[in-house]
Amino acid sequence: MRWAAIPGLLVLAVLRLPSLMEPHWYTDEAGYLNVAWQLLQGKILYLQTWNNKPPLMLWTIALDVKLFSTSEIALHVLTLITGALTIAAIVWAASRLYTPRRALIAGVIAAVILGLPIVDAELALPESLLIAPLTWAGAIILVHILRGDRTADPRRPWWPLAAGILMAAAIAYQQTAVAETSAFFLAMLLTPKLLRRDAFIFLGAVVAITLAWLSAAVITAGAGKVAFALAGFYINYTKAALPSSAAGGLAHFGLALAATLLIAAGAIAASRRDRVDWVLMLWAGATLVVTAVAGQQYPHFLTPAVAPLTLLAAGLPVPSAAWLRARRLRDVIGPGVQAVGLVVAILMAKVAGLDWLPVPPSATDSHTLSGYYGGAAWAAFDPTWRTTWLNDFDYRVAGDAKVAAWVARNGFTGDTAVVWSYDAWIYALANLQIIMPTPPIYNDEVLLGSGGPVETYVAAKQPVLIMVDVKSQVLFPEITKLLDSGEYIEEYQTYPYTVWVRADSVSRLP
């Protein structure tokens, strides 16, 4: 039984090999890394540098940056570790809930889903990091709900405290883990096998730790800024992805609420069953309803649901005539109601989509599994093809590297700069000073206002360099006003960037 995780871990390691060859390309990774870099320079989160994620997410990336600088390999080794920890938790739970064979199968299933790039679990994103503490918390709770308190020392309730600490860590990676925390708390309250004390110890640990880091953030940055970063920002962000009509909005939230109520009602009806399927559906439903409500097309939103859905699939009984005859109506009402709610949540959450599909998802997206794995195998032996393969990840990959090299070659390393782009990798790759409230321009448009205020801010700061991505200039054209003013001189071009140098600094060029 102790070796049941090894096949899954091996599968994960093999499937993740291409991720260790990926270039700097994913925009969210760039945003986190640049903010983490600023934290290491002493800037205050939410006040002097901004991101919409909780502190543990950014400080974890900061530790990675401190140890390994801007290494993309290091970022993906980090998510390889969290993926491996997640598989270990799944196998540990499955070996206690089911049979050793089913535990092994569960580990392999999870490894395939997390190892393939289909849910972007290889990228250093909140969901890729929180899955480890979240899954271990869920595994601990599942096993104790199955076995009850008879295996624990009533005088030392360590397990609910440990689960609470793990869930507090998950929330400190991504605030949406509040949903899974609520699901676990409800499950612990419902099951007759646990003391209610356990549920409140669990919740108390989560609340105490979360309030501690929230208080620290409020003291350093102010309540308004923290509230906007962790909650207020998401109002317009979510609104933009939802139906524009009032009827459509009501239908969207009404369906999500119906799924939530069905899953919760089914859990209440099934909570006295010996099997813990109802807990798994409650857990999976919490994740999927959040994804459904957000309505965003980001596959990594589905990553936290991998553990409960895998455990649910691994534990499905094999029907037989005797098994069917033994079922009573009251035995299937609760699971049936839950299953209906879960299906609704799954259908709504599929808007998140998948990445790197077997066929191109659109005419503008060349990401395919064959290109990912076949291209990586070829790139490992052919340097020329390697360049082509790396550039296929994103249209800015080659431009980022060339601009960073131009900055170093011309002695602008360490100078102030503005990268007018969705992508912010150039800041870190070229070791430039970030003067914007937050690295990606699209978030500066949210913080400062769209249609002009960001350009006004840049003009007042007078950075030495402005790098303009041609596509972002179309989306946010106001920067053209500053570029046409004569204060900046165009000095370098490489697709998709144009590099402008402040007029009084042009003399520094060789």
LUMFI-188599 format. One record per residue (C-alpha): residue in three letters; residue number from 0; z, x, y. Coordinates in nm, 2 decimals, padded with zeros to 4 digits. Each point is the difference from the previous one (the first is absolute). Example, Ala and Ser with C-alpha at 12.3 -4.5 7.8 and 13.67 -1.06 7.14 Angstrom:
BEGIN
<ALA 0 <00.78 01.23 -00.45>>,
<SER 1 <-00.07 00.14 00.34>>,
This chain:
BEGIN
<MET 0 <00.00 00.00 00.00>>,
<ARG 1 <00.08 00.28 00.24>>,
<TRP 2 <-00.36 00.13 -00.03>>,
<ALA 3 <-00.16 -00.34 00.07>>,
<ALA 4 <-00.08 00.09 00.36>>,
<ILE 5 <-00.20 00.31 -00.09>>,
<PRO 6 <-00.34 -00.17 -00.07>>,
<GLY 7 <00.02 -00.19 00.33>>,
<LEU 8 <00.10 00.31 00.19>>,
<LEU 9 <-00.29 00.20 -00.15>>,
<VAL 10 <-00.24 -00.27 00.08>>,
<LEU 11 <00.12 -00.02 00.36>>,
<ALA 12 <-00.03 00.38 00.04>>,
<VAL 13 <-00.35 00.01 -00.13>>,
<LEU 14 <-00.12 -00.30 00.21>>,
<ARG 15 <00.15 00.15 00.31>>,
<LEU 16 <-00.17 00.34 -00.03>>,
<PRO 17 <-00.28 -00.09 00.25>>,
<SER 18 <00.26 -00.11 00.25>>,
<LEU 19 <00.11 00.37 00.02>>,
<MET 20 <-00.35 00.08 00.12>>,
<GLU 21 <-00.03 -00.28 00.27>>,
<PRO 22 <-00.06 00.11 00.36>>,
<HIS 23 <00.20 -00.11 00.31>>,
<TRP 24 <-00.16 -00.34 00.04>>,
<TYR 25 <00.23 -00.30 -00.01>>,
<THR 26 <00.09 -00.11 00.35>>,
<ASP 27 <00.35 -00.14 -00.08>>,
<GLU 28 <00.09 00.33 -00.16>>,
<ALA 29 <-00.10 00.18 00.32>>,
<GLY 30 <00.21 -00.24 00.21>>,
<TYR 31 <00.31 00.06 -00.21>>,
<LEU 32 <-00.05 00.38 -00.02>>,
<ASN 33 <-00.05 00.04 00.38>>,
<VAL 34 <00.31 -00.21 00.08>>,
<ALA 35 <00.20 00.19 -00.26>>,
<TRP 36 <-00.13 00.33 00.16>>,
<GLN 37 <00.13 -00.13 00.34>>,
<LEU 38 <00.34 -00.09 -00.16>>,
<LEU 39 <00.03 00.36 -00.11>>,
<GLN 40 <-00.06 00.11 00.36>>,
<GLY 41 <00.30 -00.21 00.11>>,
<LYS 42 <-00.17 -00.32 00.12>>,
<ILE 43 <00.19 -00.33 -00.04>>,
<LEU 44 <-00.15 -00.25 -00.23>>,
<TYR 45 <-00.11 -00.33 00.17>>,
<LEU 46 <00.08 00.15 00.34>>,
<GLN 47 <-00.20 00.32 00.04>>,
<THR 48 <-00.22 -00.04 -00.30>>,
<TRP 49 <-00.09 -00.33 -00.16>>,
<ASN 50 <-00.08 -00.15 -00.34>>,
<ASN 51 <00.06 -00.34 -00.15>>,
<LYS 52 <00.17 00.13 -00.31>>,
<PRO 53 <00.38 00.06 -00.07>>,
<PRO 54 <00.14 00.35 00.04>>,
<LEU 55 <00.02 00.10 -00.37>>,
<MET 56 <-00.38 -00.03 -00.03>>,
<LEU 57 <-00.06 00.23 00.29>>,
<TRP 58 <00.28 00.25 -00.08>>,
<THR 59 <-00.12 00.03 -00.36>>,
<ILE 60 <-00.34 00.10 00.14>>,
<ALA 61 <00.18 00.23 00.25>>,
<LEU 62 <00.17 00.18 -00.29>>,
<ASP 63 <-00.34 00.04 -00.17>>,
<VAL 64 <-00.15 00.14 00.32>>,
<LYS 65 <00.30 00.23 00.05>>,
<LEU 66 <-00.05 00.15 -00.35>>,
<PHE 67 <-00.38 -00.01 -00.03>>,
<SER 68 <-00.15 -00.05 00.35>>,
<THR 69 <-00.30 -00.23 00.00>>,
<SER 70 <-00.09 00.05 -00.37>>,
<GLU 71 <-00.17 -00.31 -00.14>>,
<ILE 72 <00.08 00.12 -00.35>>,
<ALA 73 <00.37 00.00 00.09>>,
<LEU 74 <-00.02 -00.36 00.12>>,
<HIS 75 <-00.17 -00.11 -00.33>>,
<VAL 76 <00.25 00.20 -00.21>>,
<LEU 77 <00.27 -00.20 00.17>>,
<THR 78 <-00.16 -00.33 -00.11>>,
<LEU 79 <-00.06 00.15 -00.34>>,
<ILE 80 <00.37 00.05 -00.03>>,
<THR 81 <00.08 -00.36 00.12>>,
<GLY 82 <-00.26 -00.13 -00.24>>,
<ALA 83 <00.16 00.19 -00.29>>,
<LEU 84 <00.35 -00.12 00.09>>,
<THR 85 <-00.14 -00.36 00.01>>,
<ILE 86 <-00.15 00.03 -00.35>>,
<ALA 87 <00.33 00.15 -00.13>>,
<ALA 88 <00.18 -00.30 00.14>>,
<ILE 89 <-00.24 -00.25 -00.15>>,
<VAL 90 <00.02 00.17 -00.35>>,
<TRP 91 <00.38 00.02 00.03>>,
<ALA 92 <00.03 -00.37 00.07>>,
<ALA 93 <-00.27 -00.11 -00.25>>,
<SER 94 <00.18 00.20 -00.28>>,
<ARG 95 <00.31 -00.20 00.06>>,
<LEU 96 <-00.17 -00.34 00.05>>,
<TYR 97 <-00.26 00.03 -00.28>>,
<THR 98 <-00.10 00.24 -00.27>>,
<PRO 99 <-00.07 00.38 00.03>>,
<ARG 100 <-00.37 -00.08 -00.07>>,
<ARG 101 <-00.02 -00.25 00.28>>,
<ALA 102 <00.19 00.25 00.23>>,
<LEU 103 <-00.27 00.26 -00.07>>,
<ILE 104 <-00.28 -00.25 00.07>>,
<ALA 105 <00.17 -00.11 00.32>>,
<GLY 106 <00.01 00.37 00.12>>,
<VAL 107 <-00.37 00.05 -00.08>>,
<ILE 108 <-00.10 -00.32 00.18>>,
<ALA 109 <00.19 00.09 00.31>>,
<ALA 110 <-00.14 00.36 -00.02>>,
<VAL 111 <-00.36 -00.13 00.00>>,
<ILE 112 <00.06 -00.23 00.29>>,
<LEU 113 <00.19 00.26 00.21>>,
<GLY 114 <-00.21 00.29 -00.11>>,
<LEU 115 <-00.33 -00.15 00.09>>,
<PRO 116 <-00.07 -00.02 00.37>>,
<ILE 117 <-00.05 -00.37 -00.01>>,
<VAL 118 <00.32 -00.09 00.18>>,
<ASP 119 <00.00 00.33 00.20>>,
<ALA 120 <00.33 00.10 -00.16>>,
<GLU 121 <-00.10 00.36 00.02>>,
<LEU 122 <00.02 -00.01 00.38>>,
<ALA 123 <00.32 00.08 00.19>>,
<LEU 124 <00.07 -00.36 00.12>>,
<PRO 125 <00.32 -00.20 00.01>>,
<GLU 126 <-00.08 -00.20 -00.31>>,
<SER 127 <-00.08 00.32 -00.20>>,
<LEU 128 <00.34 00.14 00.09>>,
<LEU 129 <00.22 -00.31 -00.02>>,
<ILE 130 <-00.12 -00.09 -00.35>>,
<ALA 131 <00.24 00.26 -00.16>>,
<PRO 132 <00.33 -00.12 00.14>>,
<LEU 133 <-00.12 -00.37 -00.01>>,
<THR 134 <-00.10 00.03 -00.37>>,
<TRP 135 <00.32 00.18 -00.10>>,
<ALA 136 <00.21 -00.26 00.18>>,
<GLY 137 <-00.19 -00.28 -00.17>>,
<ALA 138 <00.03 00.17 -00.34>>,
<ILE 139 <00.38 00.04 00.03>>,
<ILE 140 <00.04 -00.36 00.11>>,
<LEU 141 <-00.23 -00.13 -00.28>>,
<VAL 142 <00.19 00.19 -00.27>>,
<HIS 143 <00.34 -00.12 00.12>>,
<ILE 144 <-00.12 -00.36 00.03>>,
<LEU 145 <-00.11 00.02 -00.36>>,
<ARG 146 <00.32 00.16 -00.13>>,
<GLY 147 <00.25 -00.15 00.24>>,
<ASP 148 <00.31 00.17 00.13>>,
<ARG 149 <00.14 00.08 -00.35>>,
<THR 150 <-00.15 00.35 00.02>>,
<ALA 151 <00.15 00.08 00.34>>,
<ASP 152 <00.34 00.10 00.10>>,
<PRO 153 <00.13 -00.29 00.21>>,
<ARG 154 <00.22 00.23 00.20>>,
<ARG 155 <-00.29 00.22 00.10>>,
<PRO 156 <-00.30 -00.21 00.08>>,
<TRP 157 <-00.23 00.30 00.05>>,
<TRP 158 <-00.33 -00.15 -00.11>>,
<PRO 159 <-00.03 -00.27 00.27>>,
<LEU 160 <00.09 00.27 00.26>>,
<ALA 161 <-00.27 00.23 -00.14>>,
<ALA 162 <-00.25 -00.28 00.01>>,
<GLY 163 <00.10 -00.08 00.35>>,
<ILE 164 <-00.04 00.36 00.12>>,
<LEU 165 <-00.35 00.01 -00.16>>,
<MET 166 <-00.11 -00.32 00.17>>,
<ALA 167 <00.14 00.12 00.33>>,
<ALA 168 <-00.23 00.31 -00.04>>,
<ALA 169 <-00.29 -00.23 -00.08>>,
<ILE 170 <00.06 -00.20 00.32>>,
<ALA 171 <00.02 00.33 00.20>>,
<TYR 172 <-00.35 00.08 -00.13>>,
<GLN 173 <-00.15 -00.34 00.07>>,
<GLN 174 <00.19 -00.30 00.16>>,
<THR 175 <-00.18 -00.25 -00.22>>,
<ALA 176 <00.22 00.11 -00.29>>,
<VAL 177 <00.25 -00.25 00.14>>,
<ALA 178 <-00.20 -00.25 -00.20>>,
<GLU 179 <00.06 00.17 -00.33>>,
<THR 180 <00.37 00.05 00.10>>,
<SER 181 <00.03 -00.37 00.05>>,
<ALA 182 <-00.16 -00.07 -00.34>>,
<PHE 183 <00.24 00.24 -00.18>>,
<PHE 184 <00.30 -00.15 00.18>>,
<LEU 185 <-00.11 -00.35 -00.10>>,
<ALA 186 <-00.05 00.10 -00.36>>,
<MET 187 <00.35 00.16 -00.01>>,
<LEU 188 <00.15 -00.31 00.14>>,
<LEU 189 <-00.18 -00.23 -00.24>>,
<THR 190 <00.06 00.18 -00.33>>,
<PRO 191 <00.32 -00.11 -00.18>>,
<LYS 192 <00.03 00.34 -00.16>>,
<LEU 193 <00.11 00.18 00.31>>,
<LEU 194 <00.30 -00.03 00.23>>,
<ARG 195 <-00.09 -00.13 00.35>>,
<ARG 196 <00.19 00.31 00.12>>,
<ASP 197 <-00.29 00.21 -00.13>>,
<ALA 198 <-00.25 -00.19 00.22>>,
<PHE 199 <00.21 00.05 00.31>>,
<ILE 200 <00.07 00.37 -00.07>>,
<PHE 201 <-00.38 00.05 -00.03>>,
<LEU 202 <-00.07 -00.19 00.32>>,
<GLY 203 <00.29 00.16 00.18>>,
<ALA 204 <-00.14 00.35 -00.08>>,
<VAL 205 <-00.35 -00.10 00.12>>,
<VAL 206 <00.13 -00.15 00.33>>,
<ALA 207 <00.25 00.28 00.08>>,
<ILE 208 <-00.26 00.28 -00.04>>,
<THR 209 <-00.27 -00.20 00.18>>,
<LEU 210 <00.23 -00.08 00.29>>,
<ALA 211 <00.10 00.37 00.02>>,
<TRP 212 <-00.35 00.13 00.05>>,
<LEU 213 <-00.10 -00.30 00.22>>,
<SER 214 <00.31 00.07 00.22>>,
<ALA 215 <-00.10 00.37 00.03>>,
<ALA 216 <-00.35 -00.10 00.10>>,
<VAL 217 <00.12 -00.25 00.26>>,
<ILE 218 <00.24 00.25 00.15>>,
<THR 219 <-00.27 00.26 00.04>>,
<ALA 220 <-00.30 -00.21 00.09>>,
<GLY 221 <00.13 -00.34 00.11>>,
<ALA 222 <00.02 -00.34 -00.16>>,
<GLY 223 <-00.33 -00.13 00.15>>,
<LYS 224 <-00.21 00.29 -00.12>>,
<VAL 225 <00.15 00.00 -00.35>>,
<ALA 226 <-00.05 -00.38 -00.03>>,
<PHE 227 <-00.36 00.02 00.12>>,
<ALA 228 <-00.08 00.29 -00.24>>,
<LEU 229 <00.15 -00.15 -00.31>>,
<ALA 230 <-00.06 -00.37 00.06>>,
<GLY 231 <-00.18 -00.10 00.33>>,
<PHE 232 <-00.30 00.22 -00.06>>,
<TYR 233 <-00.09 -00.20 -00.32>>,
<ILE 234 <-00.03 -00.33 00.18>>,
<ASN 235 <-00.33 00.06 00.16>>,
<TYR 236 <-00.10 00.23 -00.29>>,
<THR 237 <00.04 -00.28 -00.25>>,
<LYS 238 <-00.14 -00.27 00.23>>,
<ALA 239 <-00.33 00.19 00.03>>,
<ALA 240 <-00.05 -00.02 -00.37>>,
<LEU 241 <00.09 -00.37 -00.04>>,
<PRO 242 <-00.21 -00.32 00.05>>,
<SER 243 <-00.06 -00.06 00.37>>,
<SER 244 <00.04 -00.38 -00.01>>,
<ALA 245 <00.34 -00.17 -00.01>>,
<ALA 246 <-00.10 -00.19 -00.31>>,
<GLY 247 <-00.10 00.32 -00.17>>,
<GLY 248 <00.32 00.17 00.10>>,
<LEU 249 <00.21 -00.28 -00.13>>,
<ALA 250 <-00.19 -00.01 -00.33>>,
<HIS 251 <00.05 00.38 -00.04>>,
<PHE 252 <00.37 00.00 00.06>>,
<GLY 253 <00.05 -00.33 -00.18>>,
<LEU 254 <-00.16 00.14 -00.31>>,
<ALA 255 <00.21 00.32 00.02>>,
<LEU 256 <00.31 -00.21 00.04>>,
<ALA 257 <-00.09 -00.22 -00.29>>,
<ALA 258 <-00.05 00.31 -00.22>>,
<THR 259 <00.34 00.13 00.11>>,
<LEU 260 <00.17 -00.33 -00.08>>,
<LEU 261 <-00.16 -00.03 -00.34>>,
<ILE 262 <00.10 00.35 -00.10>>,
<ALA 263 <00.35 -00.05 00.12>>,
<ALA 264 <00.04 -00.35 -00.16>>,
<GLY 265 <-00.14 00.14 -00.33>>,
<ALA 266 <00.25 00.28 00.02>>,
<ILE 267 <00.29 -00.24 00.04>>,
<ALA 268 <-00.12 -00.21 -00.29>>,
<ALA 269 <-00.05 00.31 -00.23>>,
<SER 270 <00.30 00.21 00.10>>,
<ARG 271 <00.19 -00.08 -00.32>>,
<ARG 272 <-00.27 00.12 -00.23>>,
<ASP 273 <00.06 00.32 -00.20>>,
<ARG 274 <-00.33 00.15 00.11>>,
<VAL 275 <-00.03 00.14 00.35>>,
<ASP 276 <-00.36 -00.11 00.07>>,
<TRP 277 <00.13 -00.22 00.28>>,
<VAL 278 <00.15 00.30 00.18>>,
<LEU 279 <-00.33 00.19 -00.03>>,
<MET 280 <-00.20 -00.30 00.14>>,
<LEU 281 <00.26 -00.03 00.28>>,
<TRP 282 <-00.05 00.37 00.07>>,
<ALA 283 <-00.38 00.00 -00.02>>,
<GLY 284 <-00.01 -00.32 00.21>>,
<ALA 285 <00.20 00.15 00.28>>,
<THR 286 <-00.25 00.29 00.03>>,
<LEU 287 <-00.31 -00.21 -00.03>>,
<VAL 288 <00.11 -00.27 00.24>>,
<VAL 289 <00.06 00.26 00.27>>,
<THR 290 <-00.35 00.14 -00.07>>,
<ALA 291 <-00.14 -00.35 00.01>>,
<VAL 292 <00.16 -00.09 00.33>>,
<ALA 293 <-00.12 00.33 00.16>>,
<GLY 294 <-00.36 -00.08 -00.09>>,
<GLN 295 <-00.11 00.36 00.04>>,
<GLN 296 <-00.27 00.17 -00.20>>,
<TYR 297 <00.21 00.30 -00.11>>,
<PRO 298 <00.02 00.07 -00.37>>,
<HIS 299 <00.32 00.20 00.03>>,
<PHE 300 <00.18 -00.32 00.09>>,
<LEU 301 <-00.02 -00.09 -00.37>>,
<THR 302 <00.16 00.33 -00.12>>,
<PRO 303 <00.36 -00.13 -00.01>>,
<ALA 304 <-00.11 -00.29 -00.23>>,
<VAL 305 <-00.12 00.24 -00.27>>,
<ALA 306 <00.35 00.05 -00.16>>,
<PRO 307 <00.10 -00.37 -00.05>>,
<LEU 308 <-00.35 -00.11 -00.10>>,
<THR 309 <-00.02 00.28 -00.25>>,
<LEU 310 <00.33 -00.08 -00.15>>,
<LEU 311 <-00.09 -00.37 -00.01>>,
<ALA 312 <-00.33 00.08 -00.18>>,
<ALA 313 <00.17 00.24 -00.25>>,
<GLY 314 <00.26 -00.26 -00.09>>,
<LEU 315 <-00.24 -00.29 -00.07>>,
<PRO 316 <00.09 -00.14 -00.34>>,
<VAL 317 <-00.27 -00.03 -00.27>>,
<PRO 318 <-00.03 -00.38 -00.06>>,
<SER 319 <00.03 -00.12 -00.36>>,
<ALA 320 <00.02 -00.35 -00.15>>,
<ALA 321 <00.38 00.05 -00.07>>,
<TRP 322 <00.05 00.13 00.36>>,
<LEU 323 <-00.18 -00.30 00.15>>,
<ARG 324 <00.19 -00.25 -00.22>>,
<ALA 325 <00.33 00.16 00.12>>,
<ARG 326 <-00.08 -00.06 00.37>>,
<ARG 327 <00.17 -00.30 00.16>>,
<LEU 328 <-00.13 -00.16 00.32>>,
<ARG 329 <00.30 00.12 00.20>>,
<ASP 330 <-00.07 00.35 -00.12>>,
<VAL 331 <-00.34 00.01 00.17>>,
<ILE 332 <00.06 -00.20 00.32>>,
<GLY 333 <00.16 00.28 00.19>>,
<PRO 334 <-00.25 00.27 -00.10>>,
<GLY 335 <-00.29 -00.24 00.05>>,
<VAL 336 <00.11 -00.09 00.35>>,
<GLN 337 <00.04 00.37 00.08>>,
<ALA 338 <-00.33 00.09 -00.15>>,
<VAL 339 <-00.18 -00.26 00.22>>,
<GLY 340 <00.17 00.15 00.31>>,
<LEU 341 <-00.09 00.35 -00.11>>,
<VAL 342 <-00.36 -00.08 -00.06>>,
<VAL 343 <-00.02 -00.15 00.35>>,
<ALA 344 <00.15 00.31 00.14>>,
<ILE 345 <-00.24 00.22 -00.19>>,
<LEU 346 <-00.30 -00.20 00.11>>,
<MET 347 <00.11 00.03 00.36>>,
<ALA 348 <00.09 00.37 -00.03>>,
<LYS 349 <-00.34 00.09 -00.14>>,
<VAL 350 <-00.12 00.02 00.36>>,
<ALA 351 <00.15 00.35 00.00>>,
<GLY 352 <-00.29 00.10 -00.23>>,
<LEU 353 <-00.04 00.32 -00.20>>,
<ASP 354 <-00.14 00.34 00.10>>,
<TRP 355 <-00.24 00.23 -00.19>>,
<LEU 356 <-00.15 -00.28 -00.20>>,
<PRO 357 <-00.26 00.07 -00.27>>,
<VAL 358 <-00.27 -00.11 00.24>>,
<PRO 359 <-00.01 00.05 00.38>>,
<PRO 360 <00.20 -00.28 00.17>>,
<SER 361 <-00.24 -00.01 00.29>>,
<ALA 362 <-00.31 00.16 00.15>>,
<THR 363 <00.22 00.22 00.22>>,
<ASP 364 <00.26 00.11 -00.26>>,
<SER 365 <-00.12 00.25 -00.26>>,
<HIS 366 <00.33 00.02 -00.18>>,
<THR 367 <-00.04 -00.05 -00.38>>,
<LEU 368 <00.20 00.11 -00.30>>,
<SER 369 <-00.30 00.20 -00.14>>,
<GLY 370 <-00.04 00.17 00.34>>,
<TYR 371 <00.37 00.08 00.01>>,
<TYR 372 <00.04 00.15 -00.35>>,
<GLY 373 <-00.35 00.11 -00.07>>,
<GLY 374 <-00.03 00.15 00.35>>,
<ALA 375 <00.33 00.18 -00.04>>,
<ALA 376 <-00.10 00.15 -00.33>>,
<TRP 377 <-00.33 00.13 00.14>>,
<ALA 378 <00.17 00.11 00.33>>,
<ALA 379 <00.25 00.22 -00.20>>,
<PHE 380 <-00.29 00.22 -00.11>>,
<ASP 381 <-00.26 -00.03 00.28>>,
<PRO 382 <00.11 00.09 00.35>>,
<THR 383 <-00.31 -00.15 00.16>>,
<TRP 384 <00.06 -00.34 -00.17>>,
<ARG 385 <00.37 00.03 00.08>>,
<THR 386 <-00.08 -00.02 00.37>>,
<THR 387 <-00.22 -00.31 -00.06>>,
<TRP 388 <00.27 -00.16 -00.21>>,
<LEU 389 <00.27 00.06 00.26>>,
<ASN 390 <-00.21 -00.14 00.28>>,
<ASP 391 <-00.05 -00.32 -00.19>>,
<PHE 392 <00.36 -00.09 00.04>>,
<ASP 393 <-00.04 -00.07 00.37>>,
<TYR 394 <-00.26 00.06 00.27>>,
<ARG 395 <00.24 00.21 00.20>>,
<VAL 396 <00.11 00.25 -00.26>>,
<ALA 397 <-00.26 00.27 00.09>>,
<GLY 398 <00.04 -00.06 00.37>>,
<ASP 399 <00.38 00.03 -00.01>>,
<ALA 400 <-00.03 00.34 -00.17>>,
<LYS 401 <-00.27 00.12 00.24>>,
<VAL 402 <00.19 -00.11 00.32>>,
<ALA 403 <00.32 00.16 -00.13>>,
<ALA 404 <-00.19 00.33 -00.06>>,
<TRP 405 <-00.16 -00.02 00.35>>,
<VAL 406 <00.34 -00.05 00.16>>,
<ALA 407 <00.14 00.31 -00.18>>,
<ARG 408 <-00.31 00.21 00.07>>,
<ASN 409 <00.01 -00.08 00.37>>,
<GLY 410 <00.38 00.06 00.05>>,
<PHE 411 <00.10 -00.36 00.06>>,
<THR 412 <00.26 -00.01 -00.27>>,
<GLY 413 <00.33 -00.15 00.12>>,
<ASP 414 <-00.16 -00.17 00.31>>,
<THR 415 <00.04 -00.36 00.09>>,
<ALA 416 <-00.27 -00.23 -00.14>>,
<VAL 417 <-00.11 -00.36 -00.06>>,
<VAL 418 <-00.19 -00.09 -00.31>>,
<TRP 419 <-00.18 -00.32 00.10>>,
<SER 420 <-00.04 -00.13 -00.36>>,
<TYR 421 <00.15 -00.21 -00.27>>,
<ASP 422 <00.05 00.33 -00.18>>,
<ALA 423 <00.26 00.24 00.12>>,
<TRP 424 <-00.03 00.29 -00.24>>,
<ILE 425 <-00.13 00.24 00.26>>,
<TYR 426 <00.33 00.01 00.18>>,
<ALA 427 <00.17 00.16 -00.31>>,
<LEU 428 <-00.29 00.20 -00.13>>,
<ALA 429 <-00.06 00.16 00.34>>,
<ASN 430 <00.38 00.02 00.10>>,
<LEU 431 <-00.05 -00.19 00.32>>,
<GLN 432 <00.27 -00.16 00.22>>,
<ILE 433 <00.00 -00.38 -00.03>>,
<ILE 434 <00.06 -00.17 00.34>>,
<MET 435 <-00.08 -00.36 -00.10>>,
<PRO 436 <00.28 -00.24 -00.10>>,
<THR 437 <-00.14 00.00 -00.35>>,
<PRO 438 <-00.28 00.21 -00.15>>,
<PRO 439 <-00.26 -00.27 -00.11>>,
<ILE 440 <-00.17 -00.15 00.31>>,
<TYR 441 <-00.01 -00.35 -00.15>>,
<ASN 442 <00.38 -00.01 00.00>>,
<ASP 443 <00.01 00.14 00.36>>,
<GLU 444 <-00.21 -00.30 00.09>>,
<VAL 445 <00.28 -00.22 -00.14>>,
<LEU 446 <00.28 00.19 00.17>>,
<LEU 447 <-00.16 00.04 00.34>>,
<GLY 448 <-00.25 -00.28 00.02>>,
<SER 449 <-00.37 -00.03 -00.08>>,
<GLY 450 <-00.30 00.02 00.23>>,
<GLY 451 <00.12 00.27 00.24>>,
<PRO 452 <00.37 00.10 00.00>>,
<VAL 453 <-00.05 00.27 -00.27>>,
<GLU 454 <-00.27 00.17 00.21>>,
<THR 455 <00.23 -00.02 00.30>>,
<TYR 456 <00.28 00.16 -00.20>>,
<VAL 457 <-00.23 00.28 -00.12>>,
<ALA 458 <-00.13 00.06 00.35>>,
<ALA 459 <00.36 00.04 00.13>>,
<LYS 460 <00.09 00.24 -00.28>>,
<GLN 461 <-00.31 00.23 00.06>>,
<PRO 462 <-00.02 00.15 -00.35>>,
<VAL 463 <-00.19 00.32 -00.03>>,
<LEU 464 <-00.23 -00.14 -00.28>>,
<ILE 465 <-00.13 -00.35 -00.08>>,
<MET 466 <-00.18 -00.04 -00.34>>,
<VAL 467 <-00.20 -00.33 -00.01>>,
<ASP 468 <-00.11 -00.16 -00.32>>,
<VAL 469 <-00.33 -00.18 00.07>>,
<LYS 470 <00.10 -00.31 -00.20>>,
<SER 471 <00.34 -00.03 00.16>>,
<GLN 472 <-00.17 00.04 00.34>>,
<VAL 473 <-00.20 -00.31 -00.08>>,
<LEU 474 <00.32 -00.19 -00.09>>,
<PHE 475 <00.21 00.13 00.29>>,
<PRO 476 <-00.26 00.09 00.27>>,
<GLU 477 <00.24 00.04 00.29>>,
<ILE 478 <00.03 00.37 -00.06>>,
<THR 479 <-00.36 00.03 00.14>>,
<LYS 480 <00.14 -00.06 00.35>>,
<LEU 481 <00.20 00.32 -00.02>>,
<LEU 482 <-00.27 00.20 -00.16>>,
<ASP 483 <-00.25 -00.10 00.27>>,
<SER 484 <00.24 00.10 00.28>>,
<GLY 485 <-00.10 00.36 -00.01>>,
<GLU 486 <00.36 00.11 -00.09>>,
<TYR 487 <-00.12 00.09 -00.35>>,
<ILE 488 <-00.30 00.21 -00.12>>,
<GLU 489 <-00.17 -00.06 -00.33>>,
<GLU 490 <00.02 00.33 -00.19>>,
<TYR 491 <-00.05 -00.07 -00.37>>,
<GLN 492 <-00.16 -00.26 -00.23>>,
<THR 493 <00.02 -00.05 -00.37>>,
<TYR 494 <-00.04 -00.34 -00.16>>,
<PRO 495 <00.19 -00.22 00.06>>,
<TYR 496 <00.19 00.18 00.28>>,
<THR 497 <-00.08 00.12 00.35>>,
<VAL 498 <00.26 00.25 00.14>>,
<TRP 499 <00.07 -00.02 00.37>>,
<VAL 500 <00.19 00.28 00.18>>,
<ARG 501 <00.18 -00.06 00.33>>,
<ALA 502 <-00.21 00.16 00.28>>,
<ASP 503 <00.27 00.25 00.11>>,
<SER 504 <00.03 00.12 -00.36>>,
<VAL 505 <-00.37 00.06 -00.07>>,
<SER 506 <00.03 00.36 00.12>>,
<ARG 507 <00.22 00.08 -00.30>>,
<LEU 508 <-00.30 -00.04 -00.23>>,
<PRO 509 <-00.16 00.33 -00.12>>,
